[in-house]
């Protein structure tokens, strides 16, 4: 196999060079803005390792927050490049393994850190660790440190590489600060979105118009900054975003889109109708029995086309009520995975700030939830118990908003600002 010579952005080159130039160093990190090429850095690292150690049985872990997302992003880019340059590879999706030469690359879902303990690695490459909760990120780091312990054939020390867009003071931030406190050696590279020369200046200007000052530091400059102080939905202003009167009547040709959160005894739903480029939250529910939801929804919107977007973790729950869904003519769409919590909250806040998301006066319970939900002391949105906990109603709003933003051309700039280059989550129409 011949080496692939591809021009790299300066932060990509800096990380790859550091790994080669510091063979005794075992910890490498990259924080980078959206679109700065984090995942492609992982691709080039995999190829450089495969070229160097192709004749040895070296095992490397390659982690993503989920296997599906890992395959949609980093591995998809890797396979495209391999095909383009004639590099032979063999992927076994059942075993989550990839072979290039004699090297074995193991696909790891970092959302399940226990999977890491089944292997002994010479290197571990983790992509987007801050997509995990703080607790999961720390568990992944500990597990990867314990199991990345096999010296390379040429004597190079085993090493870990984690790349992410920092999502505030979350996992990556705590990891590197703990290392600083302990005086542990590591190498840190920061990548700026602006350093991606393939993106146009006009594109940067559009993103800058959407982000506030703190968000620009994180999402464009690749820096750590606190995104999680105070209220979760800082963009919601009841005076500005909650209408005093119902602005229009629902017409038969209006598409009604509904987000659904599941809890035993109180499953919250939120309905949105789009009118003149603005998303109107026109109805909220708390279903005591989720099986009654299809009939209640159809009763409230008799002639309309209805798309229902439930919490993807509730697939089995929904499957039990497919008959009721069909009988009421509702299009039930299940995401393959739930969208990122960070993205969901970001889109909701930005739409409120832009005046593109409003609540009708009959949506008081949702308004209250948006006003009171806070971040906990670990920097995560609070999760409560019982029907009055604000996260249930907020989650139902986030599910439907995320899917509208991900598909509607009117929100293309906002979608790009939230996750540059991220594949859209695929929905299955199950009824």
MOQUI-V674325 format. One record per residue. RES is the residue in one small letter. PSI is psi in whole degrees, 0 to 359 (999 if undefined). Layout:
res & psi
RES & PSI
RES & PSI
This chain:
res & psi
x & 133
x & 151
x & 149
x & 124
x & 102
x & 132
x & 137
x & 152
x & 161
x & 325
x & 328
x & 314
x & 322
x & 318
x & 313
x & 321
x & 320
x & 320
x & 322
x & 320
x & 343
x & 73
x & 346
x & 346
x & 139
x & 355
x & 126
x & 140
x & 149
x & 124
x & 136
x & 154
x & 165
x & 137
x & 8
x & 352
x & 35
x & 308
x & 323
x & 331
x & 319
x & 321
x & 311
x & 328
x & 317
x & 314
x & 323
x & 322
x & 318
x & 323
x & 318
x & 323
x & 26
x & 337
x & 5
x & 151
x & 73
x & 137
x & 130
x & 133
x & 138
x & 111
x & 143
x & 166
x & 326
x & 158
x & 318
x & 313
x & 324
x & 317
x & 332
x & 336
x & 271
x & 310
x & 326
x & 317
x & 321
x & 312
x & 323
x & 317
x & 319
x & 317
x & 321
x & 323
x & 8
x & 32
x & 121
x & 137
x & 160
x & 114
x & 129
x & 98
x & 332
x & 321
x & 358
x & 49
x & 150
x & 132
x & 132
x & 116
x & 224
x & 357
x & 143
x & 123
x & 120
x & 124
x & 125
x & 129
x & 106
x & 344
x & 347
x & 81
x & 334
x & 335
x & 331
x & 329
x & 353
x & 4
x & 163
x & 116
x & 156
x & 334
x & 153
x & 126
x & 113
x & 125
x & 129
x & 56
x & 333
x & 358
x & 344
x & 163
x & 162
x & 317
x & 316
x & 319
x & 316
x & 323
x & 318
x & 315
x & 316
x & 313
x & 317
x & 322
x & 318
x & 322
x & 351
x & 90
x & 7
x & 118
x & 142
x & 158
x & 332
x & 8
x & 356
x & 134
x & 146
x & 148
x & 159
x & 143
x & 126
x & 131
x & 137
x & 158
x & 119
x & 127
x & 58
x & 205
x & 74
x & 219
x & 307
x & 318
x & 314
x & 322
x & 308
x & 328
x & 324
x & 321
x & 321
x & 316
x & 323
x & 353
x & 28
x & 136
x & 137
x & 167
x & 126
x & 132
x & 137
x & 132
x & 133
x & 142
x & 324
x & 338
x & 353
x & 99
x & 352
x & 347
x & 143
x & 152
x & 325
x & 323
x & 317
x & 318
x & 322
x & 316
x & 319
x & 329
x & 341
x & 319
x & 147
x & 180
x & 315
x & 318
x & 326
x & 321
x & 319
x & 306
x & 344
x & 324
x & 348
x & 29
x & 164
x & 135
x & 154
x & 110
x & 2
x & 40
x & 143
x & 215
x & 143
x & 316
x & 66
x & 338
x & 346
x & 120
x & 112
x & 324
x & 324
x & 324
x & 356
x & 119
x & 149
x & 331
x & 158
x & 122
x & 338
x & 164
x & 142
x & 126
x & 155
x & 333
x & 3
x & 133
x & 126
x & 124
x & 133
x & 129
x & 144
x & 126
x & 146
x & 131
x & 147
x & 116
x & 349
x & 83
x & 117
x & 137
x & 151
x & 127
x & 137
x & 137
x & 137
x & 133
x & 122
x & 42
x & 3
x & 137
x & 119
x & 119
x & 108
x & 348
x & 140
x & 151
x & 160
x & 103
x & 119
x & 326
x & 115
x & 334
x & 339
x & 349
x & 314
x & 316
x & 319
x & 319
x & 314
x & 324
x & 322
x & 333
x & 72
x & 314
x & 358
x & 154
x & 130
x & 127
x & 129
x & 119
x & 95
x & 165
x & 123
x & 339
x & 354
x & 28
x & 315
x & 325
x & 312
x & 321
x & 331
x & 348
x & 23
x & 327
x & 313
x & 322
x & 313
x & 316
x & 332
x & 9
x & 37
x & 136
x & 107
x & 119
x & 121
x & 123
x & 150
x & 326
x & 162
x & 142
x & 161
x & 134
x & 320
x & 314
x & 315
x & 312
x & 320
x & 312
x & 317
x & 313
x & 316
x & 320
x & 321
x & 314
x & 325
x & 355
x & 19
x & 2
x & 122
x & 154
x & 142
x & 161
x & 341
x & 10
x & 40
x & 316
x & 323
x & 320
x & 316
x & 316
x & 319
x & 329
x & 331
x & 344
x & 131
x & 169
x & 144
x & 181
x & 354
x & 3
x & 13
x & 148
x & 134
x & 138
x & 124
x & 177
x & 148
x & 162
x & 340
x & 355
x & 133
x & 336
x & 332
x & 312
x & 321
x & 320
x & 317
x & 324
x & 316
x & 319
x & 314
x & 322
x & 315
x & 316
x & 330
x & 312
x & 323
x & 345
x & 335
x & 122
x & 333
x & 339
x & 23
x & 316
x & 319
x & 320
x & 316
x & 323
x & 331
x & 321
x & 87
x & 125
x & 0
x & 132
x & 146
x & 140
x & 131
x & 133
x & 144
x & 126
x & 109
x & 356
x & 999
